[in-house]
């Protein structure tokens, strides 16, 4: 069976997951906004379903979150909050599948869309099916949290899909049982076995034919097509310019300085410029692309006046913003707003 693609490049992490994690931190008394700003992430941008955060910033945020909260079970907490619609087209495709096996096959094929450094393989062992999850990234707090969110999320997902716990299933986790796990054991709907040989979800073969209660064949087909298109686009967008753009898109303050973006990506300013030039791109052009997209969003989706929009986009005043917008589009921002209404 085909497994999820393993891509060496940084394909980013869906920003919505960090947004949910930030909300969880708030519930346990952590100033999540301050933490995000210290990492250079814009809390507002993380709410967007289409934005991805570069691996380095996601890792720094998760590492600081674990240290400052003292909560090593954040991955399990995150798993319980990740309702299927939050997984984008993949979540919709899974929800509308015909059977539990169809849903797991979709997760296996398209996991790259949600967790790029994880891959899944399926193996039948007697009367059980083992879905083994492997991490292609460096071990660390981020990968540990993502692995927890993935495996425990599957346990919660199975219950959401079928309306009941999948009997006979269990979760296997490598390494010793963490000291925090006793606090979560009762909320996990299946046994969890630590010190296992692999990280895996084990399900009886007989349970794989269980029907999905939200099954919708037409929606499933269209959602699978969206997943296929998104996977193709994601793997095509693996260049260095896309990594730089992701940092720009989520940065606070906006726009970020070139030096800060270079430091985030662990390269020198000279190397960043050179690598962008090799891809026929430039830092300023990428900033302007993001500015134009954000300007359009603010003009059509908010009631902010031009001075407020100019400030949000890093311009000194509305006049400078208006000149830039005219240069990009050939029309004034005021005319664009009226025409789009």
N, C-alpha and C positions, 0 to 999 in steps of 0.2 A: 504494500500500500504506500502511496506517495505521502511523504512527510512534509511538515512545514519547512519552508526555505530557511536556510541559515545564511545570513548575510554578514560578512565581516565588517562592512561599513556601519557607521552610526546612523540607523534609520529613525532614531528618536523614539520617544515614549509618548503615547497619547496624553495630552495635557490634562484631560478631564480626570485621569486617575490621581494626578497630583492635587487637583482641586478637591476631590473627595477626601484624600488623605489630609489636606490642610483643614478641612471641616472637622475631621475626626480629632485632630490635634486641639482644635478649639474646645471640643467637648471635655478634654482632659486638662484644660487650664493653660495651654500653650498659646502664646501670641503668634498665631500662624501667619498673619500679615507681615509682622516684623521679620519672621524667619524667611519668608519668601523674598522680601525686599533685600535682605542681607545676601541672599544667593543670587540676586539680580533678576528675579522673576516677577513679572507683572501679574498680581492676583486676578485682575479682570480678564486678561487674555487666557488664563488657564480654564475659564469656563466654556471656551469655544470647543465644539466637538471636532473641528477640523484642524486644530493646532497640535503640533507635536513639540516636545521639549528635548533638547539634545541630551545625550547620555550623561555627559559630564555634569550638567546642572541638575538633572534628575538625581544622580548619585549623590551630589553634594547636599541637596535638600533632604533626601532620605537619611543620609548619615547623620546630619545635624538633628533631624527630627527624632531619631532613635536616641541619640546622646542626650539631647535637651529634655526629652520627655521621660527618659528612663524606661520606656515601654518597648520591650523586645517583641511584643505580639502585634505590632502594627500591621503586619501582613495579613494576619488572621482577621483583625478588625476590618481591614480594607475589603477582604473577601466577602464579608457579610453585608457590606454596603453596595457592592457592585451588582446592581440589578441588571438583567439582560439588556434592556434598551440602552444602557450606558456604553455598551460595546459596539455601538454604531451598526453598520450594515451586517456585521457578523452576528451581533446579538439578535437582530431581527431574523436573520436566516436560521439561526439556531432555534429560536422560539417557534418559527413556522414550519419546522421540520416534521416529517411524518413519524419517525421513531427515535428513540434514544440513541441508537447506533448512528442514524443519519446525522443527528446533532453532534455527536462526538467526532464523526468523520469530518464535518465542517470545521470544528475546532482544530482538528489535526492539520487540515490543509491550510487554513487561513490564520493560524496563530500568529504568524509573522506580523500581521496587521496590528495586533494589540500588544504582543510581547516579542519584539524582533530577535532577541537573543535566546529564546527558548525554542526547542523543537520537540515534536512528539512522534514516537513510533508505536505501532500497535502489534501485539504478539499474542496469539492464542495459546493458553497453557491448560490443556484438559478442558474443564468446564468453565474456565475463567478467561477473561480478556484483560491483558495488561496494557495500559496506556502509559508508556514510560516517557518522562519529561527530562530533557537534558538541557543544560545551560551552556551556551557557547561563549559567554562573556567571562570576564575575570570574576572569581568569587569575591563577594563583598556584601555590604549591607543592602545595596539596591537589588542585587540578584537574589539574595535571600528573601527579601520582602516580596519580589515578584513571584518567586517560586511558591511561597506561602499563599499569596493571593490567587495564583493559578490553581493549585491543587485543592485548597480549601474552598475556593470559589466554585470548582467543579462539583463539590459535595452539595453546596447550597443551590447550584444551578440545577442539578438533578432533581432536587425536591421541587424547585419552581416549575420545572418542565412537566413532571409527571404528577405532581400534587401530593406526593408521598416520598418518604425516604426509600432509596433503592436498596432493597434487602440483599444482604450478602456481600455488599461492596465494602471496600476499605481503602485507606490511603497509606502508602508507604513513604517514609521519609528517611533519607540518609542522615547520619549523625545522631547524637544523643538527644533525648527529649529535653527541650528548653525548660528552664525553671518556671517560666510563666504559663506553661501549657495547661496546668491544672485549672487555671481560671477560665479556660475556654472549652475544656473537654465536654461539658454538658451541652454546649451549643452546637457542637459538631455532630452531624446526623449519621455518621458512620465511624467505625473504629479507626484509630490512627496508630500505626506501628512505626516506631523509631528504630534507629540502628539497622535499617534495611539496606539491601545491596543497591537499591536504586530509588529514585523519586518517581512514584507511579500512582495511578488510579487503577484499582482492580475491581472489575465488575463481572458478575456471573453472565455467561453468554446468554442464558435464558432471559435475563433482564433487558438485554439490548433491544428486544422487539417491543418493549413497552411503548405505547402511543404517547405522543406529545399532545397535551390538552389544548395548545394554541395552534395546532396544525392548520396550515393554509398553503396549499400547493402552489397557487399563483404567486403569492407573496414570497414563498420560499424560493421560487425560480428567479424572480426579479432581484431578490436580495443576494442570491448566489452570484448573479451576473455583476452586481455592484461590487461584491467582494473580489471577484476576478479582476475587474477593472482597477480597483483600488490597489490590489497586490501588484499588478503590472506597473501602475504609476509609482508606487512606493519604491519598487526595486529599480525603476528607471531614474528616480530622484535620489540616487545614492551618491551623487557627486559632492565634491567639497563645497561648491556654491550652495547646495541645498542645506548643508550643515550650518554654514554661515547664516543663511536666511532664517533657519529655525531659531538661532540665537537672537537675531534681530527682532523677529516676530514676537518673542516672549519677554524681551528685555524691559527692565525698569532701572533707571529712567530711560525714556525713549526720545530720540534714537540713541543707541549706545555708541560709545566711542570705539574706534577701530581697535585701540589697545586693549579694551576690556573684552571684546569679542575674541581677539587673538589669545588672550590669557585664558578665557573660558575653554577654548579648543586646544590649549596646550601647544600653541605654535607662536613663533615670533611674528611681529607685524610685517616684517619683510617676507616671511614665508607665506603668510596669509595672502598678501597682495600677489605674490608670484603664482601661487596655486590657483587663485581666482583668474589671473590673467591667462593661465594655461587652459582654462575652461571658457575663455572669452567672456569673462564676467568682471565686474569691479564692485568694490565695497559700496561706493556711493550709489551705483545703479540698483543694487539690492535694497539699500535703504529707501531709495525713491519708490521702488516697486511696492514695498510694504507700506510706505506712507500713502501712496495712491489708493491701495486697497482699503486701508483704514479710513482714509478721508471719505471714500465713497460710503463705507458703512456708517460713519458718523453723520454724514449729510442726509442719508436716506432713512436711518434707523433711530435717530435721536432728535431732540429739539434743541441741541446745543447751538449757540450762535457761533459766528465765524471766529471771534476772538477765543472762545473756549476750545474750538476745534484746533485752531492754530497752536494754542498752548499744549494741547494733548499730543500734537504731532511734532513738537519741538521747535516751532517757529517763534520769532520774537513778537510778531504781531500778525493781524489778519491780512495786512497788505502783502507781506512776504508770502504767506500761505496762498493768497489769491494769485499772485504772480506764478508761483510754482504749479498750482493746479491748472492754470491756463496753458502753461508750457507743456504739461503732460497731456491735456485733453483738448485744448483749443477753445474751451469755454470756461466761464467763471464758475466758482463753486455755487453761487446763488442761483445761476441759471440751471446748473445741473440738478440742484435740489428741487426746483420748481418742475423741471421736465420729468423727473423721476417720480413725482407725487401722483 
